Amino acid sequence: IRYQTAKFVASYGNASKIPPSTCPEVCFVGRSNVGKSSIMNKLFNRKNLVKVSSTPGKTSNVNFFVADGVHFVDLPGYGFAQRSKSERERWADLIFDFLDMERSFNLVVSLVDIRHDPSKLDHQMIEFLQEGGYPFVVALTKADKLSRSQQGRQLATIRKQLNVPAEDIFVTSSATGQGIDELKRRIEAACLD
Ligand code: GDP
């Protein structure tokens, strides 16, 4: 995949408006402020294609990008406490209405901050993916904020808590590029068939 050719396609505030998928899709989910925009920009090698939210929780739509015939789907960040309950519910509806659609989910990349234990919402998201049989990986974000030994400890702890196989969890940093090539290869493998 020539990630650097990525272009914005469309943005939707309502899942019912999203057309059926016609190509492989890779979706990105995670708590608001987890570093979702940053990691997508890093994959695309672009500064600001995916808006890095100055206000956490600003990305409240489902945003589609395309590179080499693969859709990259930016889902709203969940769990932004400062927003109203109705707004948080709208995002949750949008995320789960989208994931409930009949689509070619080639891979869901579930983002979790490496520094903290997964939140209740992180657990709910990953249980949803596990129970639904979605192909997914966990990308631990912001690894540059920890030393290598701390990274190793957090990786082991979080992996155990989330109950995901070792080959499905990646340690990444958008700041240093750590783990990005590995994630790219995994995405490509998921889009081959
Ligand atoms: P989003 O809300 O999930 O899209 O998160 P953003 O990509 O907007 O990132 C939230 C904040 O975390 C921003 O201030 C980013 O600069 C910062 N950030 C994101 N990724 C990294 C990373 O890998 N390392 C560091 N040190 N900071 C990061």
Residues whose N, C-alpha, C, O or C-beta is under 5 A from the ligand:
A	BS01	GDP	R31 S32 N33 V34 G35 K36 S37 S38 V52 S53 G57 G77 K142 A143 D144 S173 S174 A175
